[in-house]
Structures are given as C-alpha cells and as structure tokens.
Amino acid sequence: MSSGANFGGAPSAGITQVVVNPEVLKPYISDWDPNVPEQKKNEREQIKTLNNKFASFIDKVRFLEQQNKVLETKWSLLQQQGGKGGSSKNNIEPLFESYISNLRRQLEALSNDKGRLDGDLKNTKDLVEDFKKKYEDEINRRTGAENDFVVLKKDVDAAYMNKVELEAKVEALTDEINFLRALYEMELSEVQGSVQDTSVIVSMDNNRSLDLNSLITDVRAQYEAIALKSKAEAEEVYSNKYKELESKAGEHGNVLKNTKGEISELNRAIQRLRAEIENVKKQCASLQASIDEAEHRGESALQDARAKLADLEAAFQKAKHDLALQLRDYQELMNVKLALDIEIATYRTLLEGEESRMDGRDLNNCKISFVSGGSGGGASSGKSSGTSYGFDAGNEEIGFSLDQALNSAFRGPKSSGVAIISRTSSSSSKQSHAY
C-alpha cells in the first residue's frame, strides 16, 4: 500500500480521512561533524604544497634550459678560440669535467624531485582512496536509512490499518448496541402490553399478589445497567486503543521526521562528497599531467644535455687529435729548420773557405757544371733522379745534390743532405764528406 493511498487519497466509505501535519515533511537538520572543516583545510594545504613543489620543479627545468643555452654560447666561443694556442686547448678538459659534474648534480636533484613528487602523488591517491571509502560508507548508511524508512513506513501503514479496522469495529459495536437496545425496548413494550391485556387470577394459600411491575422494573434496570456497563467498557477500550494508536502514530511520525531529516542530510553530504571527489580527481589528473609533462621536458633536456656532452667530448677528442698533429708538424718543422740552419752554416763555412782558397788560384781553371740524374752520395756511385751541382777549381772538384739535400732535410736531422766531393792534388782518390 502506497503512502499516497494512506495519507493523501480520498477516504473510503466508513473510513475517516487522516490529515498529515506538513511540518513532518520538512527536512530535519542534524548536527554536522566538526572534523569536516579541518579535513578540508588540510586538503587545501596539501594541494597548495603540491602546487608549490610543482612550480619549483618547473623553475628548475627552466634554469637548466638557461644553463644549456649558456653552455652552448661558451662552446661556440671555445670553438672560435680553438685555433689560437695550445694552452687554451689544455684548459678545455677541466671545463668539461666541471660541466659533467654539474650535469650529474642536476640529474641527481631532478631524480630527488621526481621521488618527492612520486611520494606526493601516492599521498594524493591515498587521500582519494580514503574519500572513496568514506563515500561508500555514506552510501551504505543511506541504504540502511532507506531500508529503515521502508520498514517504518510499513509499520505506520499497519498501524493505520489497525486504527481503521478498530474504528470500523467500534462503529459495528455501536450499531449492534443500538440495535439490541431497540430490540430490548420493543420486547419490553410487547411484554408490558401483553401483561396489561391479560388478566391472570392466581389463587394462593397465603393470599399474596405477584408484583410484576416491580419485577419488570428490576429486570429493566438490570438490563440497562448491563448495557451501560458494556457501553462504558467498549468506550474505555476504544479510548485506550485510540490513545495508544495516537501515541504510536506520534512516535512513528517523529521517527519518520528524523529519518527524513537524516536522509536529506545524507543526500546533501553525498552530493558534497561527490563534488569534492570530482574536484580531487580533476586535481590529481592535472597534477599527473603536469608531472608527466615535466618528466618529459626533463628527459628531453637530459637527452639534449647528454647529446651535447657527447658532441663536446667528440670535439674535445678531435681537438686533442688536431693538437697532437699540430705538435708533430711543429716538431717536424723545427727539425727542418734546424737542418736548414746547419746547411746554411755549412754552406757559409764552405763558401768562406773556397773564397779564401780561390783568392790565391787561377779562376780560369774553374769549371761549374750540373748533371741531371747524377749520383746522390758520391761522384759516380748509385743512381738518382735528382740534379747534382758542382764546380771544378784547379785540382779540386766540389759538388752537391740538391734533391738529396732537400729529401734528407725533410726526413730528419740525422743528415744535412749535402754531399761535398773533394779531390786533392796529391792523390787521385775521391773523398766524400756528408753533413
């Protein structure tokens, strides 16, 4: 049976209409938990802390990007100054080491920040799980309250039906009493009429007459007393039951009012918790997206730094190799310069000696010749593709090979590359002197 049929429908025949007090349907405001504002304040503080940590993480990433740009500028300047001297190249290695150590410290700091952010994310997930459990508990409480409301509604409906049945029984008993009263009055009137119309002559030995009027009066009084007693008992029973039903209806009405108030309060709390859970979920999603983006940026920055570090190391190795090549070329040039200095000194000595010799001799017998494909180490020993130069002054022949001298000069400082062939007047043998 629905509540509308019991409380709001039209009354049936013989059933009195029941009017419900509208104050019962108003929501009942119950006491609110005092810990809820503190919990909300703690949640706001935690969210503020997470936002501050995330902002500091973004600032660190930006700082690393700025440092990368500064290092790129330094690297370009170092590349421009790469060919200016060996001392500046020797200072590159500690710069690279300091840069690598700085990058490692930054990587460790980023790893620590990532660990802290992971812990904050775990705490936020725990808070979400706690709110989810609270929400489920509130749902269970609401379901229990709804079940209690249904049971109380059934009890109220049963009490109302009992009240209606008792009212119907009271009306039936009242009608029956009235009917019996009328019947008894009619029978009494008939008896009185029959008694008046009939004359009975009774002869008795004691000569006493029977007083029927007093007997009828006594019987009537007895029946009236019985009827009044039955009526009083019925009215008392009806009144007691009616009062009991009214008290029960009042109690059930109060319980129903309290239950409706609790249900409305639970509905509001559930809606509020749903809104808070949605907000926390959105915040968690935004924080997770921000963390993922920051991790992606940090990873990209780290990869770029590693790539730049690899390029710097490769450039450093190349610079070291170029420096070694330049040092070797410089050493070879120094060797060539030393050989040329020795040759120049030798030529100067020879020329000065020959000039002093030629001052006392006949210059008409001096013959200067050059032979292509001549000997490289003596007058006639071996074959060479170079050119030999010489002059004959009297009894002495002086010659040298230019190609051999140049080749020997570029091979190293072991030989000056000059072959002097002299022939004295006292001997026909040739002597070869190498410088």
Secondary structure, DSSP 8 states (H G I E B T S, - for coil): --HIIIIIS---TT-------GGGGS-------THHHHHHHHHHHHHHHHHHHHHHHHHHHHHHHHHHHHHHHHHHHHHHTTTS-HHHHHTHHHHHHHHHHHHHHHHHHHHHHHHHHHHHHHHHHHHHHHHHHHHHHHHHHHHHHHHHHHHHHHHHHHHHHHHHHHHHHHHHHHHHHHHHHHHHHHHHHHHHHHHHH-------SS-----HHHHHHHHHHHHHHHHHHHHHHHHHHHHHHHHHHHHHHHHHHHHHHHHHHHHHHHHHHHHHHHHHHHHHHHHHHHHHHHHHHHHHHHHHHHHHHHHHHHHHHHHHHHHHHHHHHHHHHHHHHHHHHHHHHHHHHHHHHHHHHHHHHHTTS-GGGEEEEEEET--SSSSSSS--SSEEEEEEETTEEEEEEHHHHHHHHHH-TT--S-EEEE--SS----EEEE-
